[in-house]
Amino acid sequence: MWFAVLGLLAIVGAQGTEYFENYYNEIDADDEQADVKTRNAMRSPLQLWPTTRIYYRLASDYSPEEAANVRTALATFDEQTCLHFEELSGPAPVGSRYVHFKKSPKMCGTRVGYNPIALGLGSSSHDVHLTEKCLSKTGIIQHETLHVLGLYHEQSRPDRDEHVVIEYDNIPRKYWPQFIAMTESTTTTHNVPYDFGSVMHYPKNAFAKDPSQPTIRALADGVPVDREMGQVVGPSAGDLFKIRKMYKCDP
């Protein structure tokens, strides 16, 4: 399935279907379309948000604490990139696309990047689904927001085989596409060194049949070793650098 959604249609299926990742096994584990987020930074400028001002709306069923967590998560991008997230209190401007943070009983996920095909006339939403657990962690909200902005997972960079080895024997076959390394012709790392501490990196036991054993091992001098990777604290310096490069924040 993954090979059918490259290029302009990298995030939209033939019928406009949205695809969701299995974030730390937090979303629906039966989602057979959870294989699309396999790259790092998208190359196509058509899949980047067209302006640095990005409108967003919060679901009405968020608690005050959950709403505050989303606002805090987005403030990091306001403070450390040239992007500005503006919360909507009324209708979105005509012709705009806005991010809609919604609550879900079992899914944490979103489409990757801007979707110009879905806009059409009027305004339309780019939905981010978050469970109560995901809403409790600022880093997970930022992880999903980075997907919205156009970042894929760190462990699927074109050069990842120089840095990690994937233990497929410990991964259900239907989730193997989550661990595909993509090519430099379709993605870019912006020359940022491989970042085990990226908020976009899966943890070492992601999708594991046996969670006590890793599905991703780091390479040290070409030898697989067991180490921690990934985190839900917040974007790393590398994550933020990529966003600044993608959106031409620096002169």
Sequence and secondary structure as in RCSB ss.txt:
>XXXX:A:sequence
MWFAVLGLLAIVGAQGTEYFENYYNEIDADDEQADVKTRNAMRSPLQLWPTTRIYYRLASDYSPEEAANVRTALA
TFDEQTCLHFEELSGPAPVGSRYVHFKKSPKMCGTRVGYNPIALGLGSSSHDVHLTEKCLSKTGIIQHETLHVLG
LYHEQSRPDRDEHVVIEYDNIPRKYWPQFIAMTESTTTTHNVPYDFGSVMHYPKNAFAKDPSQPTIRALADGVPV
DREMGQVVGPSAGDLFKIRKMYKCDP
>XXXX:A:secstr
 GGGG GGGTT  TT       GGG S TT TTTT    SEE  GGGS SSSEEEEEE TT  HHHHHHHHHHHH
HHHHHSS EEEE SS   TT EEEEEEE SS  EE  S  GGGT SS EEEEEEE HHHHT HHHHHHHHHHHHT
B  GGGSTTGGGTEEE GGGS GGGGGGG    TTTEE TT    TT TTS  TTTT SSTTS SEEEEETTEEE
      SS   HHHHHHHHHHTT   
